[in-house]
């Protein structure tokens, strides 16, 4: 009897995708992945050049009216947002004793509250559609901790509670909410570190190397796919084993 093989999943119809902060780094790689898959991709960003095929919406996730206006434009051009990837983030590193209220508050306002504003706005359309994929970009630092990063780690850990609460609220409506927690990624930021510091970081990573941004983008693409319909409230590390167990 000939062997039978399961039929591959048919490619999905083009979807309306919104990625925050797609001008560089991980956000750029994620946007490029969705464009390559045939999706209609928009971004809320502060400036810079964008990958080909991405609709750029200048906006500020710290401002609710700005987020609402950007979503309205994306919906007008591409239809209701079916996939939200909340990637925009900032750092204001400093030791706890010297960290100002402003440095703590500013990081939370972008990384945590800014993500909340985008998730809240995206959920309205997803509830009407009775489907949706929400992917929040956290960090290994969110669960592993980082010296000099009390603000950043707190903001990134908060995304886990957000995704899990959204899962409990909206899980029955065909909407998933997951967290991707990258480790050290080979971006301009890590390449700018002194070589000795890079070696210290690499030595702590079981994989022995930094990730490529596209390796993170591949996980995001999977979590947004039909194949991941029963995955929600998960924290998926993409860190070469750096934070395992956390």
C-alpha positions in Angstrom: 0.0 0.0 0.0 1.5 3.4 -0.8 2.3 5.7 2.1 -0.2 8.5 2.7 1.0 11.9 3.6 -1.2 14.6 5.1 -2.0 17.4 2.8 -0.2 20.7 3.5 -2.2 23.5 5.0 -3.6 25.7 2.2 -2.1 29.2 2.2 -4.3 31.6 4.1 -6.1 34.5 2.4 -4.3 37.9 2.7 -4.9 39.4 6.1 -4.8 42.9 7.5 -1.7 43.0 9.8 -0.4 45.8 11.9 3.1 45.8 13.4 4.3 48.6 15.6 7.8 49.9 15.1 8.6 48.2 11.8 11.3 50.6 10.7 14.2 48.6 12.2 15.4 45.5 14.0 12.9 42.8 15.0 9.8 44.8 13.9 11.3 45.3 10.4 12.0 41.6 10.0 8.5 40.7 11.2 6.9 43.1 8.7 9.0 41.7 5.9 7.8 38.2 6.8 4.1 39.1 6.6 4.6 41.0 3.3 6.4 38.0 1.8 3.4 35.8 2.9 1.1 38.1 0.9 -0.5 39.9 3.8 -1.5 43.6 3.8 0.9 45.1 6.3 0.8 48.5 8.1 2.9 49.9 10.9 2.7 52.6 13.5 6.1 54.2 13.7 8.0 57.3 14.7 10.0 57.7 11.5 12.7 56.1 9.3 12.5 54.1 6.1 10.2 51.1 5.9 10.4 47.7 4.1 8.8 47.7 0.6 5.1 47.0 0.8 4.5 48.3 4.3 2.0 51.1 4.8 3.6 53.6 7.2 1.4 55.4 9.7 3.3 58.0 11.7 2.0 57.8 15.3 2.8 57.6 18.9 1.7 54.7 21.1 1.9 57.0 24.1 -1.1 58.8 22.8 -4.6 57.2 22.6 -5.9 59.5 19.9 -2.8 58.9 17.8 -3.2 55.1 18.1 -6.9 55.4 17.2 -6.2 57.5 14.1 -3.5 55.1 12.9 -5.8 52.1 13.3 -8.6 53.9 11.5 -6.2 54.6 8.5 -5.0 51.0 8.5 -8.6 49.8 8.5 -9.5 52.1 5.7 -6.7 50.9 3.5 -6.5 47.2 4.5 -9.6 46.2 6.4 -10.1 45.4 10.1 -6.8 44.5 11.7 -6.7 40.7 12.1 -3.1 40.4 13.3 -1.5 42.8 15.8 2.2 42.5 16.6 3.1 45.0 19.4 6.8 45.4 19.0 7.5 49.1 19.7 9.7 49.6 22.7 12.3 51.8 24.3 15.0 51.5 27.0 16.2 54.0 29.6 18.7 51.9 31.5 20.1 53.0 34.8 20.8 51.6 38.3 17.8 51.4 40.6 19.1 54.0 43.1 19.7 56.5 40.4 16.6 55.8 38.2 14.3 58.8 37.9 10.5 58.7 38.0 10.6 59.9 34.4 12.9 57.1 33.2 10.7 54.5 34.8 7.4 56.1 33.7 8.5 56.7 30.1 9.6 53.1 29.5 6.3 51.8 30.9 4.3 54.3 28.9 5.7 53.0 25.6 6.4 49.3 26.3 3.4 48.4 28.5 0.7 51.1 28.4 1.4 51.7 24.7 0.9 48.1 24.0 -2.3 48.2 26.0 -3.6 51.0 23.8 -2.9 49.1 20.6 -4.4 45.8 22.0 -7.5 47.6 23.2 -8.0 49.3 19.8 -7.3 46.1 17.8 -9.7 44.0 20.0 -12.7 46.0 18.8 -12.4 44.8 15.3 -11.3 41.3 16.2 -14.4 40.8 18.4 -16.6 41.8 15.5 -14.7 39.4 13.2 -14.7 36.7 15.8 -11.1 36.0 15.1 -7.7 37.6 15.6 -4.1 37.1 16.5 -2.3 39.3 19.1 1.5 38.8 19.5 3.3 40.9 22.1 7.1 41.2 21.8 8.6 40.9 25.3 12.2 40.0 26.2 14.2 37.4 28.0 14.9 40.2 30.5 11.2 40.3 31.4 11.5 37.0 33.3 15.3 36.7 33.7 15.9 40.2 35.0 18.6 42.6 34.0 20.9 44.8 36.1 20.1 48.4 35.4 16.9 47.5 33.7 14.2 47.6 36.5 12.0 49.7 34.3 12.5 47.7 31.1 12.2 44.3 32.8 9.0 45.4 34.6 7.4 46.6 31.4 8.3 43.4 29.5 7.1 41.1 32.3 3.8 43.0 32.4 3.1 41.9 28.8 2.8 38.3 30.1 0.0 39.2 32.5 -1.6 41.3 29.7 -1.6 38.4 27.1 -3.0 35.9 29.6 -5.8 38.2 30.8 -6.7 38.9 27.1 -6.7 35.2 26.5 -9.2 34.7 29.4 -11.4 37.5 28.2 -11.4 36.9 24.4 -10.3 33.3 24.0 -13.9 32.1 23.3 -14.1 34.5 20.3 -11.4 33.0 18.1 -8.8 35.5 19.4 -5.4 34.4 20.7 -2.8 36.5 22.6 0.7 35.3 23.0 4.1 36.6 24.0 7.4 36.1 22.2 10.5 36.7 24.4 13.6 37.2 22.4 17.1 37.0 23.8 20.1 38.8 22.3 19.5 39.6 18.7 22.1 40.5 16.1 21.0 44.1 15.6 22.7 47.5 15.3 22.3 47.8 19.1 24.2 44.6 19.9 26.8 45.2 17.2 27.6 48.6 18.9 28.6 46.8 22.1 32.3 46.4 22.8 33.5 43.0 21.5 34.5 41.9 25.0 31.0 42.5 26.2 29.5 40.7 23.3 31.7 37.7 24.2 30.5 37.7 27.8 26.9 37.6 26.5 27.6 34.9 24.0 29.2 32.7 26.6 26.0 32.8 28.7 23.9 31.6 25.7 23.8 27.8 25.3 23.5 28.2 21.5 26.7 30.2 21.6 25.5 33.0 19.3 23.1 35.8 19.0 19.8 35.3 17.1 19.0 36.7 13.7 16.0 39.0 13.7 14.3 36.8 11.1 14.4 33.9 13.6 12.2 35.9 15.9 10.0 36.9 13.0 9.5 33.2 12.1 8.1 32.4 15.5 5.7 35.5 15.3 4.6 34.3 11.8 3.8 30.9 13.2 1.8 32.2 16.2 -0.2 34.4 13.8 -0.9 31.4 11.5 -4.0 29.1 11.3 -1.7 26.3 12.7 -1.4 28.1 16.0 -5.1 28.5 16.6 -5.0 26.5 19.9 -2.0 28.3 21.4 -2.9 31.3 23.6 -1.4 32.8 26.7 1.9 31.2 25.9 5.4 32.8 26.4 7.7 31.6 23.7 11.3 32.2 24.3 13.6 32.8 21.3 16.8 33.1 23.2 19.1 30.1 22.4 18.4 28.7 25.9 19.6 31.8 27.8 16.5 32.1 30.0 15.3 28.5 30.2 13.4 27.7 33.3 12.3 31.3 33.9 
